[in-house]
Amino acid sequence: MTLIELLVLLLIAAICGSVGQAIAGFSRGGCLVSVILGFIGAMLGLWLKRQFGLPEPLLVRIGEAQFPVLWSIIGCALFVAVIGFLTGKRRSH
């Protein structure tokens, strides 16, 4: 994986993390947190996809890596909603 591919992958993860946080209505940090949440959401979303045998409608390929955009957003929104529920609601500005 080249540096450009890695940066594009991080950018896509950040966007997915930000969208997931916006859907959940809960924000815990800046860009780095969004990237981390994007990757956590991708792992959680892919696990849910496998458990229920659902399709992958939006898969982005960057070099050899594949990133599940839709499942990342769904997984991130679920993860952030659970974190928000457990820690107390703090609305984003």
C-alpha positions in Angstrom: 0.0 0.0 0.0 1.4 3.3 -1.0 1.3 6.5 1.1 -1.4 8.0 -1.1 -3.6 4.9 -0.8 -3.2 5.0 3.0 -4.1 8.7 3.1 -7.2 8.1 0.9 -8.2 5.1 3.1 -7.9 7.3 6.2 -9.9 10.1 4.6 -12.7 7.7 3.7 -12.7 6.3 7.2 -12.8 9.8 8.7 -15.8 10.7 6.5 -17.6 7.4 7.5 -16.9 8.1 11.1 -18.2 11.6 10.9 -21.4 10.6 9.2 -21.9 7.8 11.7 -21.4 10.3 14.6 -23.9 12.7 12.9 -26.5 9.9 12.5 -26.1 8.9 16.2 -26.3 12.6 17.2 -23.2 12.3 19.5 -19.7 13.5 19.0 -16.6 12.7 21.0 -13.8 14.4 19.2 -12.2 15.6 16.1 -10.7 14.1 12.9 -8.6 11.4 14.5 -11.5 10.1 16.6 -13.6 10.0 13.4 -10.9 7.9 11.6 -10.8 5.5 14.5 -14.6 5.3 14.7 -14.7 4.7 10.9 -12.5 1.7 11.3 -14.3 0.4 14.4 -17.6 0.9 12.5 -16.2 -1.1 9.5 -15.3 -4.0 11.8 -18.6 -3.9 13.6 -20.6 -3.4 10.4 -18.8 -6.3 8.7 -19.5 -8.5 11.6 -23.2 -7.6 11.5 -23.2 -8.2 7.7 -21.8 -11.7 8.2 -24.2 -12.6 11.0 -27.3 -11.7 9.0 -26.0 -12.7 5.6 -26.5 -9.3 4.1 -25.0 -7.9 0.9 -22.2 -5.3 0.5 -23.8 -2.5 -1.5 -21.0 0.1 -1.4 -17.5 -1.3 -1.3 -14.6 1.1 -2.1 -11.4 -0.4 -3.4 -8.2 1.5 -2.7 -5.2 -0.4 -4.2 -5.4 -3.9 -2.7 -7.5 -2.8 0.3 -11.3 -2.8 0.3 -13.4 -0.5 2.6 -17.1 -1.2 3.3 -18.5 2.4 3.3 -22.1 1.6 4.1 -21.3 -0.9 6.8 -18.7 1.4 8.3 -21.3 4.1 8.7 -23.9 1.7 10.1 -21.4 0.1 12.5 -20.1 3.5 13.6 -23.6 4.9 14.3 -24.4 1.8 16.4 -21.1 2.0 18.3 -21.4 5.7 18.9 -25.0 5.4 20.0 -24.1 2.7 22.6 -21.1 4.7 23.8 -23.4 7.7 24.1 -26.0 5.7 26.0 -23.4 4.3 28.4 -21.5 7.6 29.1 -24.4 10.1 29.0 -25.6 12.1 26.2 -23.3 15.0 25.0 -24.6 16.7 21.9 -22.3 17.9 19.2 -22.3 21.6 18.4 
